[in-house]
Amino acid sequence: MTDTPLTCKILAVPVQEGAGRLGCEMGPAAFRAAGLAGAITELGHSVHDLGTLMPAQPRDLHHPNPALKALPEVVAWIEALTEAAYTASADGFPIFVGGDHSLAAGTIPGLARRAEDQGRPFFVLWLDAHPDFHTLESTTSGHLHGTPVAYFTGLKSFEGVFPPLQTIVDPKNVCMMGIRSVDAAERAALRDTDITIHDMRAIDDYGIAPLLNAFLKRVQDANGLLHVSFDVDFLDPSIAPGVGTPVQGGPTMREAHLLMEMLHESGRVSSLDLVELNPFLDERGRTATLMVDLVGSLMGRSILDRSKGPYQ
């Protein structure tokens, strides 16, 4: 993302089979009602609404873990999303509006494949209260929105069930921020990975800006493409109640806006997921409106023109 006007492609992805409760399928409609397209166009960008994605035809799939829920349905979404993300990223700035976070198991492999075609390193900023680092074997809840990062970074157990990965995302190129709810199996697996993890303790100790700047410098030095996968539960539920998996103690509104402003200033963001908005749990559109405001900050909205230097 740069100060040059972007061609934004919005694709609605009403997947909710990966989550533990109903309502995420209404997320795309809530984003539209909250004025997502208008917030982008008023900043000088253009918007192409690609409509609503439909999943592939579910296949008969099985796995030894009996806890897994809606496995054929989620895999059907992943198959459709991988191709849709690859196609949408050929030109323009794709924005994938969910739907639960199983969406990222499709968008990120498709985008990583596109980056590889372009000869560019691919990076992921994972904004979430949870690392979503379960494998198909380790999950006890069986909800597949807890597996995307393990899948696209190449952990085992997905073979023969999830689509084969054409491009595995290097764990060294993944940064998680806002983490504050980690299951025991995920904690053990994360100890053996090169993913950069900034939990809320790290944010409390150092602040968002220096932690994010260090990651953005790595992206800049590599001339990389950066995908941002933004889960509503990254935010503290006191400001974003419309989510099915709230975890207390998340970033504040100002911290979130700072992060998005910094991402804009980096000029490196090339695609975006917006996931886990559950309008059924929201308060008169409060969470949807905040998320649209944050997208505005990512797209260049600021209080004052910082390019002119400090104001006296």
C-alpha positions as a Markdown table, in Angstrom:
| # | Residue | x | y | z |
|---|---|---|---|---|
| 1 | Met | 0.0 | 0.0 | 0.0 |
| 2 | Thr | 1.2 | 3.4 | -0.9 |
| 3 | Asp | -0.2 | 7.0 | -1.2 |
| 4 | Thr | -1.0 | 6.1 | -4.8 |
| 5 | Pro | -4.7 | 5.4 | -5.2 |
| 6 | Leu | -5.4 | 1.7 | -4.9 |
| 7 | Thr | -7.9 | -0.6 | -6.7 |
| 8 | Cys | -9.5 | -2.4 | -3.8 |
| 9 | Lys | -11.3 | -5.7 | -4.5 |
| 10 | Ile | -13.8 | -6.7 | -1.8 |
| 11 | Leu | -14.8 | -10.3 | -1.7 |
| 12 | Ala | -17.4 | -11.5 | 0.8 |
| 13 | Val | -16.7 | -14.9 | 2.3 |
| 14 | Pro | -19.7 | -15.9 | 4.6 |
| 15 | Val | -17.9 | -19.0 | 6.1 |
| 16 | Gln | -19.0 | -19.9 | 9.6 |
| 17 | Glu | -18.4 | -23.6 | 9.7 |
| 18 | Gly | -15.0 | -23.2 | 11.2 |
| 19 | Ala | -16.3 | -21.4 | 14.3 |
| 20 | Gly | -18.0 | -22.6 | 17.4 |
| 21 | Arg | -21.1 | -20.5 | 17.2 |
| 22 | Leu | -23.4 | -19.2 | 14.4 |
| 23 | Gly | -23.4 | -15.6 | 13.2 |
| 24 | Cys | -20.1 | -15.0 | 11.4 |
| 25 | Glu | -21.8 | -15.6 | 8.0 |
| 26 | Met | -23.5 | -12.2 | 8.5 |
| 27 | Gly | -20.2 | -10.5 | 8.9 |
| 28 | Pro | -19.8 | -9.4 | 5.2 |
| 29 | Ala | -23.3 | -7.8 | 5.3 |
| 30 | Ala | -22.5 | -6.0 | 8.5 |
| 31 | Phe | -19.3 | -4.6 | 7.0 |
| 32 | Arg | -21.2 | -3.4 | 3.9 |
| 33 | Ala | -23.9 | -1.8 | 6.1 |
| 34 | Ala | -21.2 | 0.0 | 8.2 |
| 35 | Gly | -19.9 | 1.6 | 5.0 |
| 36 | Leu | -16.7 | -0.3 | 4.2 |
| 37 | Ala | -16.7 | 0.6 | 0.5 |
| 38 | Gly | -17.5 | 4.3 | 1.2 |
| 39 | Ala | -14.7 | 4.6 | 3.8 |
| 40 | Ile | -12.2 | 3.4 | 1.2 |
| 41 | Thr | -13.5 | 5.5 | -1.7 |
| 42 | Glu | -13.6 | 8.7 | 0.3 |
| 43 | Leu | -9.8 | 8.3 | 0.7 |
| 44 | Gly | -9.3 | 8.4 | -3.0 |
| 45 | His | -9.2 | 4.7 | -3.7 |
| 46 | Ser | -11.5 | 2.8 | -6.0 |
| 47 | Val | -13.5 | -0.3 | -5.0 |
| 48 | His | -14.6 | -3.2 | -7.0 |
| 49 | Asp | -17.1 | -5.4 | -5.2 |
| 50 | Leu | -16.4 | -9.0 | -6.3 |
| 51 | Gly | -19.7 | -10.2 | -4.7 |
| 52 | Thr | -20.0 | -13.2 | -2.5 |
| 53 | Leu | -17.8 | -16.3 | -2.8 |
| 54 | Met | -19.4 | -19.7 | -2.8 |
| 55 | Pro | -17.6 | -22.8 | -1.6 |
| 56 | Ala | -16.5 | -25.7 | -3.7 |
| 57 | Gln | -18.5 | -28.9 | -3.6 |
| 58 | Pro | -17.8 | -30.7 | -0.3 |
| 59 | Arg | -16.1 | -34.0 | -0.6 |
| 60 | Asp | -16.4 | -37.0 | 1.7 |
| 61 | Leu | -13.4 | -36.5 | 4.0 |
| 62 | His | -12.3 | -38.2 | 7.2 |
| 63 | His | -9.6 | -37.8 | 9.8 |
| 64 | Pro | -8.8 | -40.0 | 12.9 |
| 65 | Asn | -9.6 | -37.1 | 15.2 |
| 66 | Pro | -13.3 | -37.5 | 16.1 |
| 67 | Ala | -13.6 | -34.0 | 17.5 |
| 68 | Leu | -13.2 | -32.3 | 14.1 |
| 69 | Lys | -16.3 | -30.4 | 13.1 |
| 70 | Ala | -17.6 | -29.6 | 9.5 |
| 71 | Leu | -14.4 | -30.9 | 7.9 |
| 72 | Pro | -15.8 | -31.4 | 4.4 |
| 73 | Glu | -17.5 | -28.0 | 4.5 |
| 74 | Val | -14.4 | -26.0 | 5.7 |
| 75 | Val | -12.1 | -27.8 | 3.2 |
| 76 | Ala | -14.6 | -26.8 | 0.4 |
| 77 | Trp | -14.3 | -23.2 | 1.5 |
| 78 | Ile | -10.5 | -23.4 | 1.6 |
| 79 | Glu | -10.4 | -24.8 | -1.9 |
| 80 | Ala | -12.5 | -22.0 | -3.3 |
| 81 | Leu | -10.7 | -19.3 | -1.4 |
| 82 | Thr | -7.2 | -20.4 | -2.5 |
| 83 | Glu | -8.1 | -19.9 | -6.1 |
| 84 | Ala | -10.1 | -16.8 | -5.5 |
| 85 | Ala | -7.3 | -15.2 | -3.5 |
| 86 | Tyr | -4.8 | -16.1 | -6.2 |
| 87 | Thr | -7.0 | -14.6 | -8.9 |
| 88 | Ala | -7.9 | -11.4 | -7.0 |
| 89 | Ser | -4.3 | -10.7 | -6.2 |
| 90 | Ala | -3.2 | -10.5 | -9.8 |
| 91 | Asp | -3.9 | -6.8 | -9.8 |
| 92 | Gly | -5.3 | -4.6 | -7.1 |
| 93 | Phe | -5.6 | -4.8 | -3.4 |
| 94 | Pro | -7.8 | -7.7 | -2.3 |
| 95 | Ile | -9.9 | -7.4 | 0.9 |
| 96 | Phe | -11.4 | -10.7 | 2.1 |
| 97 | Val | -14.4 | -10.1 | 4.4 |
| 98 | Gly | -15.5 | -12.9 | 6.6 |
| 99 | Gly | -16.7 | -15.1 | 8.0 |
| 100 | Asp | -14.6 | -16.9 | 10.6 |
| 101 | His | -10.8 | -17.2 | 10.6 |
| 102 | Ser | -10.7 | -20.5 | 8.8 |
| 103 | Leu | -10.9 | -18.1 | 5.8 |
| 104 | Ala | -7.1 | -17.5 | 6.2 |
| 105 | Ala | -6.4 | -21.2 | 5.4 |
| 106 | Gly | -7.5 | -20.3 | 1.9 |
| 107 | Thr | -6.6 | -16.7 | 1.4 |
| 108 | Ile | -3.0 | -16.9 | 2.6 |
| 109 | Pro | -1.9 | -20.0 | 0.5 |
| 110 | Gly | -3.4 | -18.3 | -2.6 |
| 111 | Leu | -1.6 | -15.0 | -1.9 |
| 112 | Ala | 1.6 | -16.8 | -1.1 |
| 113 | Arg | 1.5 | -18.5 | -4.5 |
| 114 | Arg | 0.9 | -15.1 | -6.2 |
| 115 | Ala | 3.9 | -13.7 | -4.3 |
| 116 | Glu | 6.1 | -16.6 | -5.4 |
| 117 | Asp | 5.0 | -16.0 | -9.0 |
| 118 | Gln | 6.2 | -12.4 | -8.7 |
| 119 | Gly | 9.5 | -13.4 | -7.1 |
| 120 | Arg | 8.6 | -11.5 | -3.9 |
| 121 | Pro | 9.0 | -12.7 | -0.3 |
| 122 | Phe | 5.6 | -13.1 | 1.4 |
| 123 | Phe | 5.0 | -12.0 | 5.0 |
| 124 | Val | 1.9 | -12.3 | 7.3 |
| 125 | Leu | 0.9 | -10.1 | 10.2 |
| 126 | Trp | -1.5 | -12.1 | 12.3 |
| 127 | Leu | -3.7 | -9.9 | 14.5 |
| 128 | Asp | -5.6 | -12.1 | 16.9 |
| 129 | Ala | -6.1 | -13.1 | 20.5 |
| 130 | His | -5.3 | -16.7 | 19.5 |
| 131 | Pro | -2.4 | -18.1 | 17.5 |
| 132 | Asp | -4.7 | -20.6 | 15.6 |
| 133 | Phe | -1.8 | -23.0 | 15.6 |
| 134 | His | -3.6 | -26.3 | 16.2 |
| 135 | Thr | -3.2 | -29.2 | 13.8 |
| 136 | Leu | -6.0 | -31.6 | 12.9 |
| 137 | Glu | -4.6 | -33.9 | 15.5 |
| 138 | Ser | -4.1 | -31.5 | 18.3 |
| 139 | Thr | -7.4 | -29.6 | 18.4 |
| 140 | Thr | -9.8 | -30.8 | 21.1 |
| 141 | Ser | -12.6 | -28.4 | 20.3 |
| 142 | Gly | -12.6 | -29.5 | 16.6 |
| 143 | His | -13.3 | -25.9 | 15.4 |
| 144 | Leu | -11.2 | -25.5 | 12.3 |
| 145 | His | -10.8 | -21.7 | 12.7 |
| 146 | Gly | -8.1 | -22.6 | 15.2 |
| 147 | Thr | -5.9 | -24.3 | 12.5 |
| 148 | Pro | -5.0 | -21.9 | 9.7 |
| 149 | Val | -1.4 | -20.9 | 10.8 |
| 150 | Ala | -0.4 | -24.4 | 11.5 |
| 151 | Tyr | -1.6 | -25.4 | 8.0 |
| 152 | Phe | -0.1 | -22.6 | 5.9 |
| 153 | Thr | 3.3 | -22.8 | 7.7 |
| 154 | Gly | 3.5 | -26.5 | 6.8 |
| 155 | Leu | 2.9 | -28.4 | 10.0 |
| 156 | Lys | 1.9 | -32.1 | 9.6 |
| 157 | Ser | -1.5 | -33.7 | 9.9 |
| 158 | Phe | -3.2 | -31.8 | 7.1 |
| 159 | Glu | -2.0 | -34.1 | 4.3 |
| 160 | Gly | -4.7 | -35.8 | 2.3 |
| 161 | Val | -7.4 | -33.7 | 3.9 |
| 162 | Phe | -6.7 | -30.0 | 3.4 |
| 163 | Pro | -5.6 | -29.0 | -0.2 |
| 164 | Pro | -1.9 | -29.5 | -0.9 |
| 165 | Leu | 0.1 | -26.3 | -0.4 |
| 166 | Gln | 1.8 | -25.1 | -3.6 |
| 167 | Thr | 3.7 | -22.5 | -1.5 |
| 168 | Ile | 4.4 | -22.9 | 2.2 |
| 169 | Val | 4.7 | -19.7 | 4.2 |
| 170 | Asp | 8.1 | -19.4 | 5.9 |
| 171 | Pro | 7.4 | -19.2 | 9.7 |
| 172 | Lys | 10.2 | -16.6 | 10.0 |
| 173 | Asn | 7.9 | -14.4 | 7.9 |
| 174 | Val | 5.0 | -14.5 | 10.2 |
| 175 | Cys | 4.4 | -12.1 | 13.1 |
| 176 | Met | 1.6 | -12.5 | 15.6 |
| 177 | Met | 0.4 | -9.6 | 17.7 |
| 178 | Gly | -2.2 | -9.4 | 20.5 |
| 179 | Ile | -1.9 | -13.0 | 21.5 |
| 180 | Arg | -3.4 | -13.8 | 25.0 |
| 181 | Ser | -5.2 | -17.1 | 24.7 |
| 182 | Val | -3.0 | -20.1 | 23.9 |
| 183 | Asp | -3.9 | -23.8 | 24.4 |
| 184 | Ala | -1.3 | -26.2 | 25.8 |
| 185 | Ala | -0.8 | -28.0 | 22.5 |
| 186 | Glu | -0.3 | -24.7 | 20.7 |
| 187 | Arg | 2.1 | -23.5 | 23.3 |
| 188 | Ala | 4.2 | -26.6 | 22.8 |
| 189 | Ala | 4.2 | -26.4 | 19.1 |
| 190 | Leu | 5.0 | -22.7 | 19.0 |
| 191 | Arg | 8.2 | -23.4 | 21.0 |
| 192 | Asp | 9.5 | -25.2 | 18.0 |
| 193 | Thr | 8.6 | -22.6 | 15.4 |
| 194 | Asp | 10.4 | -19.4 | 14.1 |
| 195 | Ile | 7.2 | -17.4 | 14.2 |
| 196 | Thr | 7.6 | -14.0 | 15.9 |
| 197 | Ile | 5.0 | -13.8 | 18.7 |
| 198 | His | 4.2 | -10.6 | 20.6 |
| 199 | Asp | 1.7 | -11.4 | 23.3 |
| 200 | Met | -0.1 | -8.7 | 25.3 |
| 201 | Arg | 2.7 | -8.8 | 27.9 |
| 202 | Ala | 5.2 | -7.8 | 25.3 |
| 203 | Ile | 2.9 | -5.0 | 24.1 |
| 204 | Asp | 2.5 | -3.8 | 27.7 |
| 205 | Asp | 6.3 | -3.9 | 28.2 |
| 206 | Tyr | 7.4 | -2.3 | 24.9 |
| 207 | Gly | 4.4 | -0.8 | 23.2 |
| 208 | Ile | 3.0 | -1.6 | 19.8 |
| 209 | Ala | 5.1 | 0.8 | 17.8 |
| 210 | Pro | 8.7 | -0.6 | 18.4 |
| 211 | Leu | 7.5 | -4.2 | 18.1 |
| 212 | Leu | 5.7 | -3.5 | 14.8 |
| 213 | Asn | 8.5 | -1.4 | 13.5 |
| 214 | Ala | 11.0 | -4.2 | 13.9 |
| 215 | Phe | 8.8 | -6.5 | 11.8 |
| 216 | Leu | 8.1 | -3.9 | 9.2 |
| 217 | Lys | 11.8 | -3.3 | 8.8 |
| 218 | Arg | 12.3 | -7.0 | 8.0 |
| 219 | Val | 9.5 | -6.7 | 5.3 |
| 220 | Gln | 11.1 | -3.6 | 3.9 |
| 221 | Asp | 14.6 | -5.0 | 3.8 |
| 222 | Ala | 13.3 | -8.1 | 1.9 |
| 223 | Asn | 11.2 | -6.0 | -0.5 |
| 224 | Gly | 8.4 | -8.2 | 0.7 |
| 225 | Leu | 4.6 | -8.3 | 0.3 |
| 226 | Leu | 2.7 | -8.1 | 3.5 |
| 227 | His | -0.7 | -9.6 | 4.2 |
| 228 | Val | -2.6 | -8.5 | 7.3 |
| 229 | Ser | -5.1 | -11.0 | 8.8 |
| 230 | Phe | -7.2 | -9.1 | 11.3 |
| 231 | Asp | -9.5 | -11.0 | 13.7 |
| 232 | Val | -12.0 | -8.9 | 15.6 |
| 233 | Asp | -11.0 | -10.6 | 18.8 |
| 234 | Phe | -7.5 | -9.0 | 18.5 |
| 235 | Leu | -9.3 | -6.0 | 20.0 |
| 236 | Asp | -10.4 | -5.7 | 23.6 |
| 237 | Pro | -14.0 | -6.8 | 23.9 |
| 238 | Ser | -14.9 | -3.6 | 25.7 |
| 239 | Ile | -14.5 | -1.8 | 22.4 |
| 240 | Ala | -15.4 | -4.7 | 20.1 |
| 241 | Pro | -18.1 | -6.9 | 21.6 |
| 242 | Gly | -19.3 | -8.4 | 18.3 |
| 243 | Val | -17.2 | -11.5 | 18.3 |
| 244 | Gly | -17.8 | -15.1 | 19.3 |
| 245 | Thr | -14.4 | -15.7 | 21.1 |
| 246 | Pro | -13.8 | -12.6 | 23.2 |
| 247 | Val | -10.7 | -12.4 | 25.4 |
| 248 | Gln | -10.2 | -9.7 | 27.9 |
| 249 | Gly | -7.1 | -7.5 | 28.0 |
| 250 | Gly | -6.7 | -6.8 | 24.3 |
| 251 | Pro | -5.4 | -3.7 | 22.5 |
| 252 | Thr | -7.2 | -0.4 | 23.0 |
| 253 | Met | -8.8 | 1.7 | 20.2 |
| 254 | Arg | -5.9 | 4.0 | 20.1 |
| 255 | Glu | -3.3 | 1.2 | 20.0 |
| 256 | Ala | -5.3 | -0.4 | 17.1 |
| 257 | His | -5.4 | 2.9 | 15.1 |
| 258 | Leu | -1.7 | 3.4 | 15.7 |
| 259 | Leu | -1.0 | 0.0 | 14.3 |
| 260 | Met | -3.1 | 0.6 | 11.2 |
| 261 | Glu | -1.6 | 4.0 | 10.6 |
| 262 | Met | 1.9 | 2.5 | 10.9 |
| 263 | Leu | 1.0 | -0.2 | 8.4 |
| 264 | His | -0.2 | 2.5 | 5.9 |
| 265 | Glu | 3.0 | 4.5 | 6.4 |
| 266 | Ser | 5.1 | 1.4 | 5.7 |
| 267 | Gly | 3.7 | 1.1 | 2.2 |
| 268 | Arg | 4.1 | -2.7 | 2.4 |
| 269 | Val | 0.5 | -4.0 | 2.9 |
| 270 | Ser | -0.8 | -5.7 | -0.2 |
| 271 | Ser | -3.9 | -7.6 | 1.0 |
| 272 | Leu | -6.2 | -7.9 | 4.0 |
| 273 | Asp | -8.5 | -10.3 | 5.9 |
| 274 | Leu | -11.3 | -9.0 | 8.1 |
| 275 | Val | -12.7 | -11.9 | 10.1 |
| 276 | Glu | -14.8 | -13.1 | 13.0 |
| 277 | Leu | -17.2 | -10.2 | 13.1 |
| 278 | Asn | -20.5 | -11.6 | 14.5 |
| 279 | Pro | -23.3 | -9.1 | 14.1 |
| 280 | Phe | -25.6 | -11.2 | 16.2 |
| 281 | Leu | -23.4 | -10.4 | 19.2 |
| 282 | Asp | -22.7 | -6.8 | 18.4 |
| 283 | Glu | -24.2 | -3.7 | 20.0 |
| 284 | Arg | -26.0 | -1.6 | 17.3 |
| 285 | Gly | -23.2 | -2.0 | 14.8 |
| 286 | Arg | -20.5 | -0.8 | 17.2 |
| 287 | Thr | -17.9 | -3.3 | 16.3 |
| 288 | Ala | -18.5 | -3.2 | 12.6 |
| 289 | Thr | -18.2 | 0.6 | 12.7 |
| 290 | Leu | -14.9 | 0.4 | 14.6 |
| 291 | Met | -13.5 | -2.1 | 12.2 |
| 292 | Val | -14.4 | 0.1 | 9.2 |
| 293 | Asp | -12.7 | 3.1 | 11.0 |
| 294 | Leu | -9.6 | 1.0 | 11.4 |
| 295 | Val | -9.6 | 0.0 | 7.7 |
| 296 | Gly | -9.8 | 3.8 | 7.0 |
| 297 | Ser | -6.6 | 4.3 | 9.1 |
| 298 | Leu | -4.9 | 1.5 | 7.1 |
| 299 | Met | -6.0 | 3.1 | 3.9 |
| 300 | Gly | -4.5 | 6.5 | 4.8 |
| 301 | Arg | -6.9 | 8.4 | 7.0 |
| 302 | Ser | -5.1 | 10.5 | 9.6 |
| 303 | Ile | -6.0 | 13.3 | 11.9 |
| 304 | Leu | -3.4 | 15.6 | 10.4 |
| 305 | Asp | -0.9 | 15.4 | 7.5 |
| 306 | Arg | 2.1 | 13.9 | 9.2 |
| 307 | Ser | 4.2 | 14.3 | 6.0 |
| 308 | Lys | 4.5 | 18.1 | 6.8 |
| 309 | Gly | 6.3 | 17.4 | 10.1 |
| 310 | Pro | 5.3 | 18.0 | 13.7 |
| 311 | Tyr | 2.6 | 20.5 | 14.5 |
| 312 | Gln | 3.3 | 23.4 | 16.9 |
